[in-house]
Amino acid sequence: MVGPLYSLNMEIGNQAGSSTQRIAVGFSQLAIVAFTLLDLTLTVPHLVWGIAAASALFIVLEGRAVPAGIRRTALILFGVSLVLLPVAHSPVAAMERGIRVGGLIASLLLSVALLSKAAQRVQRFRNVIMALLSVPAPQRFATVTVATQFFGGMLGFAGVAMMMESAADLPMGSTEERAACFGAITRGYAAANLWSPMFSNVSILLAISPGLAWATVFPFALLLAAVSIGLGIAVHRVCGPRLGATDTGQVIWRMLLRASSPVLAGMLGFLVCVMLLSKLGSWPAAASIILLAPLGAWGLNLFGGPKPRSQKEVCELMLADARSLRSLVTEVMLLLASGCAGTVIASAIPPAWTDPVMVAISPYPILGCFFLAAGVLLMSSASVHPLLSAIVVASAFHAEALGLSPIAHLLAVLCGLGLAVIVTPFSVVSLTASRFSGLPLLTVSVRSHVAFAAVKLLLVALLLGGLSAHFPH
């Protein structure tokens, strides 16, 4: 009798402990988002340490789920930050900037993940993606590159992963055709990375670029993304595989537009709401996304099925999605460590190392833009996390000393970051593309994009450097 009673007591105790931990994890996630929103919208000092405490609680509670390699990497980055902190210029400010960057990433991840999980339940989304992927092979590269702007730009990396998952099920005639399809998705990601605030890259670089707002950068970023798309298509036609000619027919495009118009309208509507809320509240776009994404998830869960769900069903789905967000602890740990390490390293680099470089480059804006973009790409190619590379380069070589407008400076770093995540073989984008496509890692990264990256670096330097003086300051 004692044995069963003991087992029952242990089970009840474990359930109580598990329930308590789930509540604590949920509280820590909510606190990260709340402190980040307050820090973005108010001028109260030291709120950033609330972000640090909430993030530390989340990591302590769920840290066992993080792979050992990621834990070691994060500990090394935190260790580097602590070692360099005493020699950093304004060490407290540098650490606060890093925590602020990490909190912003975490909040965007947690908020956008709710929207992405809701979108994955909407069958219309998957139908539209499959219809776009199913166009004849010669037209697929351009179609998919443009489509990635919408699904990636509005759903973040989850939208890109949805496209890769659908492409994995698409029957293709050759390895070259499969590589071209996944190459189109990743190049589309590199272009969406320039303008979409749903990717944390834009918000992070805005956070370390004082005086710049997303609404100011957006028109120029969108134009540069269009140039990037056109360049990617042109390079593919010159250097890509010959997949044969197929008659597309006009009716296919009309059917595609008719099928995708509700999805596109919803995505554009969400973007307009983000811009309006940001404008009316005088908030950063990231704050508007963090607030609106859960509301968008609620609407998708309510109306995204064959028939509207009840409020009880929607609440159950939202709670289940919120509980699943504990799996994001890996990303939160690594990116928080990268944010702190990036700002502290940049602050600790002696001016004697960077000043001569900036003085030599400052008379040549084209060279300055090339230096920024290529610097991020080269650092990332040396196994440094692309985000860490971008933070170090953007912070150590600032716009004024390079003789660049802040907008040109920001876009040059974003271009380098976008190229880094598709060219380097150990980025999340490349690893995901290799997993879904079944192709070797080097095939979907370096071999698919090295020619495109070289041409884009030169074109971006010419455009941004040549127009730098004409951007608004």
GINOR-V962998 format. One record per pair of residues at least 12 apart in sequence whose ideal C-beta (glycine too) atoms are under 7 Angstrom apart, sorted by the first residue. I is the first residue (numbers start at 0). J is the second residue. D is the distance in Angstrom with one decimal. If there is no record, write none. Layout:
i={I	I}
j={J	J}
d={D	D}
This chain:
i={20	21	23	24	24	24	24	25	27	27	27	27	28	28	28	30	31	31	31	31	31	31	31	31	32	32	32	32	34	34	34	34	34	35	35	35	35	35	36	36	38	38	39	39	39	39	40	40	47	47	47	50	50	50	51	54	54	54	54	54	57	57	58	58	58	61	61	62	64	65	65	65	66	69	69	69	72	73	73	73	76	76	76	77	77	79	79	80	80	80	83	83	83	84	86	87	87	87	88	89	93	93	93	94	94	96	96	97	97	97	97	97	98	99	100	100	100	100	100	100	101	101	101	101	103	103	103	103	103	104	104	104	104	105	105	106	107	107	107	107	107	108	108	108	109	109	110	110	110	110	111	111	111	111	112	112	113	113	113	113	114	114	114	114	115	115	115	116	117	117	117	117	118	118	119	120	121	121	123	123	124	125	126	127	127	127	128	128	128	128	129	130	130	131	131	131	132	132	132	133	134	134	135	135	136	136	136	136	137	137	137	137	138	139	139	140	140	140	140	141	143	143	143	143	144	144	144	144	144	144	145	147	147	147	147	147	147	148	148	148	149	149	150	151	151	151	151	152	152	152	153	153	153	153	154	155	155	159	159	160	162	163	163	163	163	163	164	166	166	166	166	167	167	174	175	176	177	177	178	178	178	178	179	179	179	181	181	181	182	182	185	185	185	186	186	186	188	188	189	189	189	189	190	190	190	191	192	192	192	193	193	193	193	193	193	193	193	194	194	194	194	196	196	196	196	197	200	200	201	201	202	203	204	204	204	204	204	205	207	207	207	208	208	210	211	211	212	213	213	213	214	214	214	215	216	216	219	219	219	220	223	226	227	230	230	230	231	234	234	234	238	269	269	272	273	273	273	276	296	297	297	300	300	300	301	334	337	337	337	338	340	341	341	341	341	342	342	344	345	345	345	345	348	353	353	357	357	357	360	361	361	361	362	364	364	364	364	365	365	365	365	367	367	367	367	368	368	368	368	368	368	368	369	369	371	371	371	371	371	371	372	372	372	372	372	372	373	373	374	374	375	375	375	375	375	375	375	376	376	376	376	376	378	379	379	380	382	385	385	385	385	385	388	389	389	389	392	393	403	404	404	404	405	406	407	407	407	410	411	411	414	414	418	418	421	421	422	422	422	422	422	423	424	424	424	424	429	429}
j={60	322	60	57	60	61	325	321	53	56	57	60	57	109	324	53	50	53	54	57	102	105	106	109	106	109	110	289	46	49	50	53	102	50	102	103	106	289	286	289	50	99	282	283	285	286	282	286	95	98	99	98	99	102	98	101	102	105	331	335	328	331	328	331	332	325	328	328	328	328	329	332	329	329	332	333	333	332	333	336	336	337	340	336	339	340	344	339	340	343	343	344	347	343	347	343	346	347	346	346	342	343	346	339	343	207	342	338	339	341	342	343	339	206	203	206	207	338	342	390	334	335	338	339	199	202	203	206	285	199	203	334	338	331	335	289	199	202	285	288	289	327	330	331	324	327	288	289	292	293	155	197	288	292	324	327	292	293	296	320	154	292	295	296	154	155	157	320	296	299	300	303	154	299	161	303	299	303	261	262	262	165	258	258	259	262	150	161	162	165	165	255	258	143	146	255	165	166	169	169	247	251	245	247	176	242	243	245	242	243	244	245	247	180	183	179	183	232	235	232	180	183	184	187	183	186	187	228	231	232	228	159	162	184	187	188	191	187	190	191	263	266	162	187	188	191	195	191	195	197	197	266	269	270	197	197	198	184	188	431	184	181	184	431	432	435	435	180	181	184	435	435	436	438	240	242	436	438	438	442	443	447	235	239	240	432	436	443	447	448	421	428	432	231	421	451	421	428	227	417	418	421	224	227	228	224	413	416	417	220	223	224	227	410	413	414	417	217	220	221	224	213	284	285	288	288	413	416	213	413	285	386	389	393	409	412	413	283	390	393	394	405	409	405	405	409	283	277	283	284	274	277	278	471	406	409	406	410	470	410	410	462	455	454	455	458	451	450	451	454	450	291	295	291	287	288	291	291	317	313	317	313	316	317	313	386	384	386	387	390	387	387	390	391	394	390	394	391	390	391	394	395	395	395	396	396	400	401	401	400	401	402	402	402	403	464	467	460	461	464	465	401	402	403	464	403	407	411	459	460	463	464	456	460	392	396	408	411	412	415	411	414	415	456	459	460	415	456	392	415	388	389	392	412	415	416	419	415	418	419	422	452	392	419	423	423	425	416	419	420	423	426	419	412	415	416	412	412	467	467	470	472	472	470	463	467	470	463	459	463	455	459	452	455	444	448	444	445	448	449	452	444	440	441	444	445	443	444}
d={6.1	6.7	5.8	6.6	5.2	6.2	5.3	6.6	5.2	4.2	4.0	6.5	6.2	5.7	6.1	3.6	6.2	4.4	5.7	6.6	6.1	5.1	5.9	6.9	4.7	6.0	6.6	6.2	5.8	3.8	4.5	5.9	6.8	5.8	4.6	6.0	4.1	6.9	5.8	6.0	6.5	6.5	6.5	5.3	6.5	4.3	5.4	5.6	4.8	5.1	5.1	5.7	6.9	3.6	4.8	6.5	6.5	6.2	6.4	5.6	6.3	6.3	6.2	6.7	5.2	5.2	4.0	6.8	6.0	6.0	4.9	5.7	6.8	5.5	6.7	5.6	6.5	4.8	5.5	4.1	3.8	6.2	4.1	5.3	6.7	5.4	7.0	4.7	5.0	4.5	5.3	6.2	4.1	5.9	5.2	5.4	4.0	4.3	4.9	6.6	4.9	5.0	3.9	6.3	6.4	6.4	4.4	4.5	3.3	6.6	3.9	6.1	6.4	6.2	5.2	5.8	6.9	3.5	6.8	6.9	5.9	3.2	3.9	6.5	6.8	5.6	6.3	5.9	5.9	4.5	6.6	4.5	6.8	4.6	6.8	5.1	5.0	6.4	6.2	6.6	6.5	5.4	5.8	6.9	5.5	6.5	6.6	4.5	4.2	6.2	4.8	5.9	6.9	5.2	5.8	6.5	6.1	5.2	4.2	5.5	6.7	4.3	5.0	4.6	5.1	6.5	3.2	4.5	4.0	3.9	4.9	6.6	5.6	5.9	6.5	5.9	5.9	3.9	6.9	6.2	6.2	6.5	6.8	5.7	4.6	5.2	6.7	6.2	5.6	4.7	5.3	5.7	5.6	6.4	4.6	6.6	5.8	5.6	5.2	6.9	7.0	6.5	3.8	5.5	5.5	4.2	7.0	6.7	5.5	6.8	6.1	5.8	5.5	6.0	6.8	5.7	4.5	6.5	5.1	5.0	6.5	3.9	5.9	6.6	4.7	5.6	4.3	5.5	5.9	6.5	6.4	6.5	6.4	5.5	2.6	6.0	6.1	6.1	6.4	5.1	6.1	5.5	5.7	6.3	5.3	4.4	6.9	4.3	3.8	6.3	6.2	4.1	6.3	6.8	6.7	4.2	5.8	6.3	5.2	6.0	5.2	6.7	5.9	6.0	6.1	4.2	6.0	5.3	6.3	6.7	6.7	4.3	6.7	6.9	3.7	5.7	5.6	6.4	5.9	5.8	6.6	5.9	6.9	5.8	6.1	4.8	4.7	5.6	4.3	6.9	4.4	5.8	5.7	4.2	6.7	6.7	6.6	6.0	6.6	3.8	6.2	5.2	4.3	4.2	5.1	6.8	6.4	6.7	4.0	4.7	5.5	4.5	6.7	6.8	5.3	6.9	6.3	6.1	3.9	4.8	5.1	5.4	4.3	6.1	5.8	6.6	6.4	5.5	6.6	6.9	4.1	7.0	6.7	5.9	5.6	6.0	6.3	6.8	6.6	6.0	5.9	5.8	5.4	6.5	5.3	6.3	6.9	7.0	6.8	3.8	6.4	6.4	6.5	6.9	5.8	6.2	5.8	6.6	6.8	6.2	5.8	6.9	6.6	6.4	5.9	6.1	5.9	5.9	4.7	6.0	5.1	7.0	5.6	5.8	4.6	5.7	6.0	6.6	6.8	6.4	6.7	4.7	4.9	6.4	5.2	6.6	5.2	5.1	4.4	6.7	6.0	4.8	2.9	5.2	6.9	6.2	6.1	5.5	6.7	5.0	3.3	4.4	5.2	5.4	6.3	6.1	4.2	5.5	5.9	6.6	5.5	3.8	6.7	6.0	5.8	4.0	4.4	5.1	6.0	3.1	6.4	4.3	6.4	5.4	6.4	6.9	6.2	4.2	6.4	4.5	4.3	4.3	6.3	3.6	6.0	6.5	6.7	4.1	5.3	6.3	4.9	4.6	3.6	5.6	5.7	6.9	6.6	5.7	4.7	6.7	4.8	5.1	5.2	6.0	3.1	5.5	5.6	5.0	5.2	5.0	6.7	6.9	6.9	3.6	4.9	5.6	6.7	5.6	4.0	5.2	6.9	6.0	6.5	5.4	6.9	4.4	6.1	4.7	5.1	4.9	4.0	5.7	6.9	4.3	4.5	4.0	5.6	5.7	6.6	5.4	7.0	4.7	4.8	6.5	6.7	5.2	5.9	6.1	5.0	6.6	5.1	6.4	4.7	5.7	4.4	6.2	6.0	4.1}
